[in-house]
């Protein structure tokens, strides 16, 4: 704006200077022309008196510096000329000023020389004897005058331009300064030019509208961020070019990567299934699939964003379904294992009963076969009871109450129940620790501890030892069951708490059991708000610790 004002002032100054100079030159030229005419009249009058008395002798005795004097006879013959030989001059009777003077007593005329750029003014006066006295003077034309004054004019023009530029710069800055100092954040508080007031009023109104829109947008953005950031599901918004426009923190956690806003969505997953879903959704079709990610199994749900019947992007929702898929896998495995475990005793019972029914058993052997049928039936009953216990723990449908229990007494009761079994296996059992109080559900904790101790006895060595260690600190209580048995191989330690999982299946069949003991322990401890720790070395023994926080919350 400053430059524009500066240029405008300079342009106006130059135009005004040029027009002013033209007007002044014109006025001066006309003024001096009139002055010349007046001087020529006076000079002609003075000379007329001398010529009428003395004729041409008077003219020859006078010196003429600026004017040219021509004395013309009544018939137009030149009798005298101050600058040329009168004999060689042509007849002047036809000259305009001479004709006019002969008729009216005086005459005026001017002629311009294009070659010399001069203007000559003539004044003719008729004398009493009819002769004509003509006086003339030469004056430069405006063009010639301008040319002669070119150098001083250029100097003046340069000076005027410099002064104009200086003052134009100052004036432009002075004019623009109030505009530059406008407070557009608070336009209503400005006291600038009156002409700017309507603009400031509009700016003030627009500022309020923009502020309201920004506040609304920020509020909506904040609400959207709160919602999306508290979602466990990953959320991505992409444009039609597959570029990520926004995403919540959950999606970056699912793919275990840094934020990739502004990058292609394919940088998250380059699998064929993912690419196919993205391509379909950007063509306007809903898509869904299950992907493998660093976090496990992720279900992708893709929906197109359509504006004016054109797909402009897509919203991708990622749901971690690892636990769901693993549960389904475990359910199928559990069903298969249960079917297998149920089939084995039922087959035995059916077989023994069929042999007795067909009369292939001697009377003295019926008792033995009945005992086998009873043993298999008891195994079947135990299996069903264990399955029911796990189902109850899974569904948290335990019909017991929470109460404070003395763990030392509880451990002692469990060891008393297993004393006969330990004696048969030649295993010693003892307790280490003081009386400790824990708020718990006694039947569940007792069942878990019984299973751990029972396993410690079964998988121990003759002459081995089982020790239950009670300890506590300000935050938690620990119940450790240590044995000196066969131990658990490193590759099996991560799966021993799975349902029906056995480390040595051949040895387990000899020992017996349903294969659900440690699974019941895990579910029971989890139900009580605790956790399990496993330490084992093959051939040296196993230590399983149940850890419970002192501020256990009732389920």
C-alpha positions, 0 to 999 in steps of 0.5 A, spaced: 500 500 500 505 504 501 508 503 494 502 504 491 501 511 495 508 513 493 507 511 486 500 515 486 503 521 489 509 521 484 505 520 478 500 526 480 506 531 482 509 529 475 503 531 471 502 537 475 509 539 474 508 538 466 501 541 466 504 547 470 510 548 466 506 548 460 501 553 462 506 558 465 510 557 458 504 559 454 502 565 459 509 567 458 509 566 451 503 570 450 505 576 455 511 577 451 508 577 445 503 582 447 509 586 450 513 585 443 507 588 439 506 594 444 513 596 443 513 595 436 507 600 435 511 605 440 517 604 436 513 605 429 510 612 432 517 615 434 520 613 427 514 615 423 515 622 426 523 622 424 521 619 417 516 624 415 521 630 416 527 627 413 525 621 409 530 615 409 536 619 411 533 619 418 532 612 418 540 611 415 542 615 421 539 611 426 542 604 429 537 598 430 539 593 435 533 588 436 528 591 431 528 590 423 525 597 420 522 597 413 520 603 409 515 602 403 513 606 398 505 607 396 506 602 390 509 597 395 517 598 393 522 597 398 525 604 399 529 602 405 531 596 410 535 596 416 537 588 415 537 588 407 539 591 400 532 595 398 534 594 391 534 587 391 528 586 395 521 584 392 515 588 392 511 588 399 505 591 397 501 584 397 504 583 404 498 582 409 500 587 414 502 592 408 495 591 405 492 592 412 496 599 414 494 602 407 487 601 408 486 602 415 492 606 417 496 600 421 496 593 420 499 587 424 501 580 422 506 574 424 509 569 420 513 563 423 519 560 420 519 552 421 526 551 419 528 556 425 523 555 429 522 563 430 516 567 430 516 574 427 511 579 428 510 585 424 507 592 425 506 597 419 504 604 420 501 608 414 504 615 414 501 622 411 504 621 404 501 614 403 508 611 405 508 605 409 513 604 415 514 597 418 517 595 424 518 587 425 521 583 431 523 576 432 521 571 437 522 564 439 517 559 438 515 555 444 518 549 442 525 553 441 524 556 447 523 549 451 529 547 447 533 553 449 531 552 456 532 544 456 538 544 461 535 548 466 528 545 465 531 538 466 535 540 473 529 543 475 525 537 473 530 532 477 530 537 483 522 537 483 522 529 482 527 528 488 523 533 492 516 529 490 519 522 492 522 525 499 515 528 500 511 522 497 515 517 501 514 521 508 506 522 506 505 515 504 508 512 510 504 517 514 498 515 511 499 508 512 502 508 519 495 508 522 493 503 518 499 499 519 498 500 527 491 497 527 489 492 532 485 487 528 484 483 534 480 488 537 478 493 531 472 496 535 478 500 539 481 503 533 481 510 532 483 511 525 480 514 519 473 515 518 473 512 511 476 505 515 470 505 520 465 500 516 471 496 514 473 495 521 466 494 523 466 488 518 472 485 521 470 486 528 463 482 526 467 477 522 472 476 528 466 474 532 464 469 527 470 466 526 472 466 534 465 462 535 466 457 529 473 456 532 471 455 539 465 450 536 470 446 532 475 446 538 470 444 542 467 438 537 475 436 536 476 436 544 470 432 544 472 427 539 479 426 541 476 424 548 471 419 545 476 416 540 482 416 545 478 413 550 476 407 545 480 401 546 478 400 539 483 403 534 480 408 529 483 411 523 480 416 518 483 416 511 482 420 504 481 417 497 488 417 496 489 412 502 493 417 506 491 417 514 488 424 516 487 422 523 487 416 528 487 415 535 492 412 540 489 405 540 491 404 533 498 405 534 498 401 540 495 395 536 500 396 530 506 397 535 508 403 531 509 411 532 504 415 529 503 415 522 498 421 520 500 424 513 502 417 511 499 411 507 495 407 510 499 401 507 505 403 511 501 399 517 499 393 514 501 390 507 498 384 507 493 382 501 487 382 505 488 389 508 489 392 501 483 388 498 479 391 504 482 398 503 481 398 495 473 396 496 472 401 501 474 406 497 470 404 491 464 405 496 463 398 499 463 396 506 469 391 508 471 386 514 476 382 515 481 379 521 488 381 520 494 379 524 498 384 527 503 385 533 498 385 538 495 379 535 488 378 531 485 384 529 478 385 526 478 390 521 471 394 519 471 399 514 466 403 512 466 409 506 465 416 507 461 418 501 459 426 499 455 428 494 455 421 491 462 420 491 467 416 496 472 421 499 475 417 504 473 411 509 473 410 516 477 404 519 475 401 525 480 396 528 478 391 534 483 386 538 479 380 538 485 376 540 482 373 546 476 372 543 479 367 538 483 364 543 477 363 547 474 360 541 480 355 540 480 353 547 473 352 547 474 347 541 480 344 544 476 343 551 470 340 548 475 335 544 478 334 550 472 333 555 469 328 549 476 324 549 476 324 557 469 322 558 469 317 552 475 313 555 472 311 562 465 310 559 468 305 554 471 302 559 465 301 563 461 299 557 466 294 556 466 291 563 459 291 563 458 288 557 463 282 559 459 281 565 452 281 561 455 276 556 457 271 562 464 271 560 466 272 567 467 267 572 463 268 579 469 269 583 472 275 578 465 279 578 468 283 584 474 285 580 470 287 574 465 291 579 471 294 582 474 297 575 467 299 573 467 303 580 474 306 579 472 308 572 465 311 574 469 315 580 474 318 575 468 320 570 464 323 576 471 327 578 472 329 571 464 332 571 465 335 578 472 338 575 469 341 569 463 344 573 468 347 578 471 351 572 465 353 569 463 356 575 469 359 576 469 362 569 462 365 570 463 367 577 457 363 580 461 361 586 455 360 592 460 362 597 462 368 602 468 372 603 471 371 610 478 372 613 482 365 614 488 363 618 492 361 612 496 357 617 490 353 619 488 352 612 494 349 610 495 344 616 488 342 614 490 340 607 496 337 609 492 332 614 487 330 608 493 328 604 497 325 609 495 318 607 497 319 600 504 322 602 505 316 606 504 312 600 509 316 596 514 316 601 514 324 601 515 328 607 510 335 608 512 341 612 509 348 613 514 354 614 512 361 616 507 364 621 500 365 622 497 369 616 490 372 615 487 373 608 480 375 606 478 370 601 473 364 599 476 358 603 473 353 599 476 356 593 483 357 596 483 350 599 481 347 593 487 350 589 492 349 595 490 341 595 491 341 587 498 344 588 500 339 594 497 333 591 501 334 584 507 336 588 506 329 592 504 325 585 510 328 581 515 327 587 520 322 588 520 317 593 524 320 599 522 327 597 519 333 600 513 338 599 514 344 603 509 350 604 512 357 605 507 362 608 510 370 607 507 377 607 510 384 606 506 390 607 502 389 600 501 382 599 501 375 601 505 369 598 503 361 599 509 357 595 508 350 594 515 347 593 517 340 591 523 336 590 520 332 584 521 331 577 520 338 575 517 341 568 521 342 562 522 349 560 518 348 553 512 346 557 512 351 563 507 356 559 502 351 558 501 347 564 495 351 567 491 349 560 485 345 561 487 337 560 494 339 558 499 334 561 507 334 560 508 326 560 502 323 558 504 316 559 506 318 566 500 321 567 495 315 566 499 311 571 498 317 576 491 318 574 487 325 575 483 328 570 488 333 567 484 339 570 488 340 577 492 346 575 487 349 570 482 349 577 488 352 581 489 358 575 482 359 575 481 359 582 487 364 584 484 369 578 477 369 581 480 371 588 484 376 585 491 373 585 496 371 581 501 365 580 508 364 579 512 358 576 519 356 577 521 349 575 528 345 573 527 339 570 530 333 575 530 338 581 523 340 583 518 345 582 515 351 586 508 354 584 507 361 588 500 364 589 500 371 590 494 375 593 494 383 594 492 384 602 487 389 599 483 383 595 477 386 592 471 381 593 468 379 586 
